[in-house]
Amino acid sequence: MSLDGLEHRLADYFDSFARGDDVAPATRFYLEGYLQALIDTDALSESEAWQLIATCCQSSLGEEAASVYRNAQGEIVLHSHMRRAPVYPTTPQ
């Protein structure tokens, strides 16, 4: 997969959360593993990987969501950005 392809997949990942959709854990694990493999083989630096993640996240979910990735270091971990589900009481109060 090219770097453009990776960027496209990351954009799809964050776009899904922006639409309120769920993302399968396998998708997240695949992206995390692929990014870590690029870092391990020196095809991408760790800071470049985090910057790519932050940029894709910001374009879909905004700066607040992307801030988690801005100064991140170490193992690549993508977060779930699900909106809180509305909760309604089932019995009258």
C-alpha positions as CSV (number, residue, x, y, z in Angstrom):
1,M,0.0,0.0,0.0
2,S,1.3,3.4,-0.8
3,L,1.4,6.3,1.6
4,D,-1.5,7.9,-0.2
5,G,-3.4,4.6,0.3
6,L,-2.6,4.7,4.0
7,E,-3.8,8.3,4.2
8,H,-7.0,7.3,2.5
9,R,-7.6,4.4,4.9
10,L,-6.9,6.7,7.9
11,A,-9.3,9.3,6.5
12,D,-12.0,6.5,6.1
13,Y,-11.4,5.4,9.7
14,F,-11.9,8.9,11.1
15,D,-14.7,9.8,8.7
16,S,-16.6,6.8,10.0
17,F,-16.6,8.2,13.5
18,A,-17.5,11.7,12.2
19,R,-20.7,10.1,10.6
20,G,-21.5,8.3,13.9
21,D,-20.7,4.9,12.5
22,D,-18.8,2.1,14.3
23,V,-15.5,0.9,13.1
24,A,-14.5,-2.8,13.4
25,P,-11.6,-3.4,15.7
26,A,-9.9,-5.3,12.9
27,T,-9.7,-2.1,10.9
28,R,-8.0,-0.3,13.8
29,F,-5.6,-3.1,14.5
30,Y,-4.7,-3.3,10.8
31,L,-3.9,0.4,10.6
32,E,-2.0,0.4,13.9
33,G,0.1,-2.6,12.7
34,Y,0.7,-1.2,9.3
35,L,1.9,2.1,10.7
36,Q,4.1,0.3,13.2
37,A,5.6,-1.8,10.5
38,L,6.5,1.3,8.5
39,I,8.2,2.8,11.5
40,D,10.1,-0.5,12.3
41,T,11.4,-0.7,8.7
42,D,12.3,3.0,8.7
43,A,9.9,3.7,5.8
44,L,8.3,6.3,8.0
45,S,9.5,8.1,11.1
46,E,7.5,7.9,14.3
47,S,6.9,11.6,14.2
48,E,5.7,11.5,10.6
49,A,3.3,8.7,11.5
50,W,1.8,10.7,14.4
51,Q,1.6,13.8,12.2
52,L,-0.2,11.8,9.5
53,I,-2.7,10.4,12.1
54,A,-3.3,13.8,13.6
55,T,-3.8,15.5,10.2
56,C,-6.3,12.8,9.1
57,C,-8.1,13.0,12.4
58,Q,-8.3,16.8,12.4
59,S,-9.8,16.9,8.9
60,S,-12.6,14.6,10.0
61,L,-13.2,15.3,13.7
62,G,-11.5,18.6,14.4
63,E,-8.6,19.9,16.4
64,E,-9.9,18.7,19.8
65,A,-10.0,15.1,18.7
66,A,-6.6,15.4,16.9
67,S,-4.9,16.9,19.9
68,V,-4.5,13.4,21.5
69,Y,-2.2,12.5,18.6
70,R,-0.2,15.8,18.3
71,N,2.4,15.0,21.0
72,A,2.0,11.3,21.2
73,Q,5.1,9.1,21.3
74,G,5.8,5.4,21.4
75,E,3.5,2.6,20.3
76,I,1.0,3.5,17.7
77,V,-2.5,3.5,19.2
78,L,-5.6,4.7,17.4
79,H,-8.4,5.8,19.6
80,S,-12.1,5.2,19.2
81,H,-14.0,8.5,18.7
82,M,-17.6,7.3,19.2
83,R,-20.2,9.8,20.2
84,R,-22.0,9.1,23.4
85,A,-25.2,7.3,22.9
86,P,-28.3,9.0,24.1
87,V,-29.7,7.4,27.2
88,Y,-33.4,7.6,28.1
89,P,-35.0,6.2,31.2
90,T,-37.2,3.1,30.6
91,T,-39.5,3.9,33.5
92,P,-41.2,7.1,34.4
93,Q,-39.8,8.9,37.4
